[in-house]
Amino acid sequence: MRSHEFFDNPPVWFIAIIILFVFCQGVWIFFDAQKRGRFPWLWGLWGISNFPLPLIVYYFAVIRKDRKR
């Protein structure tokens, strides 16, 4: 199977893994933002919308700022 064929018609297991990963990312960001008191619904919804940009921005905007304090 060539790579372009894989991405033109991906297997069901691949789609399931991506959906699970994005959902777990959103849930983790939500709970961490809730713990830190930083707009959990906003971060959680953005976290389940795509990957990996919300995780990178959350790290620099929230986690890294909290570590500097």
PyMOL CGO cylinders between C-alpha atoms (Angstrom):
from pymol import cmd
from pymol.cgo import CYLINDER

trace = [
    CYLINDER, 0.00, 0.00, 0.00, 1.48, 3.31, -1.04, 0.3, 1, 1, 1, 1, 1, 1,
    CYLINDER, 1.48, 3.31, -1.04, 1.34, 6.28, 1.32, 0.3, 1, 1, 1, 1, 1, 1,
    CYLINDER, 1.34, 6.28, 1.32, -1.00, 8.32, -0.85, 0.3, 1, 1, 1, 1, 1, 1,
    CYLINDER, -1.00, 8.32, -0.85, -3.41, 5.36, -0.97, 0.3, 1, 1, 1, 1, 1, 1,
    CYLINDER, -3.41, 5.36, -0.97, -3.30, 5.16, 2.82, 0.3, 1, 1, 1, 1, 1, 1,
    CYLINDER, -3.30, 5.16, 2.82, -4.29, 8.80, 3.23, 0.3, 1, 1, 1, 1, 1, 1,
    CYLINDER, -4.29, 8.80, 3.23, -6.85, 8.74, 0.40, 0.3, 1, 1, 1, 1, 1, 1,
    CYLINDER, -6.85, 8.74, 0.40, -8.78, 5.93, 2.08, 0.3, 1, 1, 1, 1, 1, 1,
    CYLINDER, -8.78, 5.93, 2.08, -7.49, 5.42, 5.65, 0.3, 1, 1, 1, 1, 1, 1,
    CYLINDER, -7.49, 5.42, 5.65, -8.43, 2.28, 7.58, 0.3, 1, 1, 1, 1, 1, 1,
    CYLINDER, -8.43, 2.28, 7.58, -11.06, 2.47, 10.30, 0.3, 1, 1, 1, 1, 1, 1,
    CYLINDER, -11.06, 2.47, 10.30, -8.55, 1.66, 13.05, 0.3, 1, 1, 1, 1, 1, 1,
    CYLINDER, -8.55, 1.66, 13.05, -6.42, 4.66, 12.05, 0.3, 1, 1, 1, 1, 1, 1,
    CYLINDER, -6.42, 4.66, 12.05, -9.38, 7.04, 12.20, 0.3, 1, 1, 1, 1, 1, 1,
    CYLINDER, -9.38, 7.04, 12.20, -10.42, 5.59, 15.58, 0.3, 1, 1, 1, 1, 1, 1,
    CYLINDER, -10.42, 5.59, 15.58, -6.94, 6.14, 17.01, 0.3, 1, 1, 1, 1, 1, 1,
    CYLINDER, -6.94, 6.14, 17.01, -6.85, 9.75, 15.80, 0.3, 1, 1, 1, 1, 1, 1,
    CYLINDER, -6.85, 9.75, 15.80, -10.32, 10.47, 17.24, 0.3, 1, 1, 1, 1, 1, 1,
    CYLINDER, -10.32, 10.47, 17.24, -9.36, 8.87, 20.57, 0.3, 1, 1, 1, 1, 1, 1,
    CYLINDER, -9.36, 8.87, 20.57, -6.09, 10.81, 20.73, 0.3, 1, 1, 1, 1, 1, 1,
    CYLINDER, -6.09, 10.81, 20.73, -7.74, 14.17, 19.97, 0.3, 1, 1, 1, 1, 1, 1,
    CYLINDER, -7.74, 14.17, 19.97, -10.51, 13.48, 22.50, 0.3, 1, 1, 1, 1, 1, 1,
    CYLINDER, -10.51, 13.48, 22.50, -7.98, 12.57, 25.22, 0.3, 1, 1, 1, 1, 1, 1,
    CYLINDER, -7.98, 12.57, 25.22, -6.00, 15.71, 24.42, 0.3, 1, 1, 1, 1, 1, 1,
    CYLINDER, -6.00, 15.71, 24.42, -9.11, 17.88, 24.86, 0.3, 1, 1, 1, 1, 1, 1,
    CYLINDER, -9.11, 17.88, 24.86, -10.09, 16.18, 28.11, 0.3, 1, 1, 1, 1, 1, 1,
    CYLINDER, -10.09, 16.18, 28.11, -6.59, 16.52, 29.55, 0.3, 1, 1, 1, 1, 1, 1,
    CYLINDER, -6.59, 16.52, 29.55, -6.38, 20.20, 28.61, 0.3, 1, 1, 1, 1, 1, 1,
    CYLINDER, -6.38, 20.20, 28.61, -9.86, 20.79, 30.11, 0.3, 1, 1, 1, 1, 1, 1,
    CYLINDER, -9.86, 20.79, 30.11, -9.00, 19.23, 33.47, 0.3, 1, 1, 1, 1, 1, 1,
    CYLINDER, -9.00, 19.23, 33.47, -5.61, 20.90, 33.66, 0.3, 1, 1, 1, 1, 1, 1,
    CYLINDER, -5.61, 20.90, 33.66, -7.10, 24.30, 32.83, 0.3, 1, 1, 1, 1, 1, 1,
    CYLINDER, -7.10, 24.30, 32.83, -9.83, 23.71, 35.41, 0.3, 1, 1, 1, 1, 1, 1,
    CYLINDER, -9.83, 23.71, 35.41, -7.18, 22.92, 38.03, 0.3, 1, 1, 1, 1, 1, 1,
    CYLINDER, -7.18, 22.92, 38.03, -5.32, 26.11, 37.15, 0.3, 1, 1, 1, 1, 1, 1,
    CYLINDER, -5.32, 26.11, 37.15, -8.48, 28.23, 36.85, 0.3, 1, 1, 1, 1, 1, 1,
    CYLINDER, -8.48, 28.23, 36.85, -7.80, 29.19, 33.22, 0.3, 1, 1, 1, 1, 1, 1,
    CYLINDER, -7.80, 29.19, 33.22, -11.01, 29.07, 31.11, 0.3, 1, 1, 1, 1, 1, 1,
    CYLINDER, -11.01, 29.07, 31.11, -11.40, 25.27, 31.03, 0.3, 1, 1, 1, 1, 1, 1,
    CYLINDER, -11.40, 25.27, 31.03, -14.30, 25.16, 28.54, 0.3, 1, 1, 1, 1, 1, 1,
    CYLINDER, -14.30, 25.16, 28.54, -12.47, 27.32, 26.04, 0.3, 1, 1, 1, 1, 1, 1,
    CYLINDER, -12.47, 27.32, 26.04, -9.29, 25.27, 26.23, 0.3, 1, 1, 1, 1, 1, 1,
    CYLINDER, -9.29, 25.27, 26.23, -11.15, 21.94, 26.26, 0.3, 1, 1, 1, 1, 1, 1,
    CYLINDER, -11.15, 21.94, 26.26, -13.27, 22.73, 23.21, 0.3, 1, 1, 1, 1, 1, 1,
    CYLINDER, -13.27, 22.73, 23.21, -10.28, 24.01, 21.33, 0.3, 1, 1, 1, 1, 1, 1,
    CYLINDER, -10.28, 24.01, 21.33, -8.35, 20.91, 22.39, 0.3, 1, 1, 1, 1, 1, 1,
    CYLINDER, -8.35, 20.91, 22.39, -10.83, 18.57, 20.71, 0.3, 1, 1, 1, 1, 1, 1,
    CYLINDER, -10.83, 18.57, 20.71, -11.00, 20.64, 17.54, 0.3, 1, 1, 1, 1, 1, 1,
    CYLINDER, -11.00, 20.64, 17.54, -7.57, 19.75, 16.12, 0.3, 1, 1, 1, 1, 1, 1,
    CYLINDER, -7.57, 19.75, 16.12, -4.06, 18.55, 16.89, 0.3, 1, 1, 1, 1, 1, 1,
    CYLINDER, -4.06, 18.55, 16.89, -1.34, 19.61, 17.95, 0.3, 1, 1, 1, 1, 1, 1,
    CYLINDER, -1.34, 19.61, 17.95, -1.73, 23.41, 17.90, 0.3, 1, 1, 1, 1, 1, 1,
    CYLINDER, -1.73, 23.41, 17.90, -3.99, 23.66, 21.01, 0.3, 1, 1, 1, 1, 1, 1,
    CYLINDER, -3.99, 23.66, 21.01, -1.54, 21.59, 23.03, 0.3, 1, 1, 1, 1, 1, 1,
    CYLINDER, -1.54, 21.59, 23.03, 1.44, 23.71, 21.97, 0.3, 1, 1, 1, 1, 1, 1,
    CYLINDER, 1.44, 23.71, 21.97, -0.34, 27.02, 22.61, 0.3, 1, 1, 1, 1, 1, 1,
    CYLINDER, -0.34, 27.02, 22.61, -1.67, 25.75, 25.96, 0.3, 1, 1, 1, 1, 1, 1,
    CYLINDER, -1.67, 25.75, 25.96, 1.84, 24.81, 27.02, 0.3, 1, 1, 1, 1, 1, 1,
    CYLINDER, 1.84, 24.81, 27.02, 3.27, 28.25, 26.25, 0.3, 1, 1, 1, 1, 1, 1,
    CYLINDER, 3.27, 28.25, 26.25, 0.24, 30.30, 27.37, 0.3, 1, 1, 1, 1, 1, 1,
    CYLINDER, 0.24, 30.30, 27.37, -0.63, 28.50, 30.60, 0.3, 1, 1, 1, 1, 1, 1,
    CYLINDER, -0.63, 28.50, 30.60, 1.81, 25.85, 31.79, 0.3, 1, 1, 1, 1, 1, 1,
    CYLINDER, 1.81, 25.85, 31.79, 5.02, 27.73, 31.07, 0.3, 1, 1, 1, 1, 1, 1,
    CYLINDER, 5.02, 27.73, 31.07, 3.69, 30.94, 32.61, 0.3, 1, 1, 1, 1, 1, 1,
    CYLINDER, 3.69, 30.94, 32.61, 2.71, 29.07, 35.79, 0.3, 1, 1, 1, 1, 1, 1,
    CYLINDER, 2.71, 29.07, 35.79, 6.19, 27.55, 36.07, 0.3, 1, 1, 1, 1, 1, 1,
    CYLINDER, 6.19, 27.55, 36.07, 7.86, 30.97, 35.88, 0.3, 1, 1, 1, 1, 1, 1,
    CYLINDER, 7.86, 30.97, 35.88, 5.97, 32.21, 38.95, 0.3, 1, 1, 1, 1, 1, 1,
]
cmd.load_cgo(trace, "trace")
